[in-house]
Amino acid sequence: MNQTAIAAANNVACDFSDLIASGRVKPGLVYDVSALPHAKDLILKSCKLWITACPDQSQRVAWKVVLPMLSQFQEGVGSTPLGLDIASVAGLAPREMARRIASMEQPSQEVMTRVQTEERALRAWVTETVGG
């Protein structure tokens, strides 16, 4: 493999993993692709190249968690993430919790189906590539 391409892929993959590690991406929420550090397709291709070329097995295994999270980024979501942010309501009084949950905009069934389909495909690919 071309070392320049692998280094470039690593940089893009690291930008994505840094976003995930920052804590700004919450499980269960769907974000607009504009929140990504690069185009979604470039991130996907770069991550796949890096995972395939990465010599460090522990790093490759970590991608089993990180790569499927790319599915949480979808076209047309807008600036406000969709879904239930559990962390933002934890510990609230029941009435306030209910009020906040009711005010959260949920993704459409179409968007959720797309997220789940992508997540399964990414998880299957990375599991097959990395093993176990």
Secondary structure as UniProt FT lines:
FT   HELIX           3..21
FT   TURN            22..23
FT   TURN            27..28
FT   STRAND          29..32
FT   HELIX           33..35
FT   HELIX           40..53
FT   HELIX           57..66
FT   HELIX           67..72
FT   STRAND          73..74
FT   TURN            75..76
FT   STRAND          82..83
FT   HELIX           86..89
FT   TURN            90..91
FT   HELIX           94..103
FT   HELIX           109..130
//
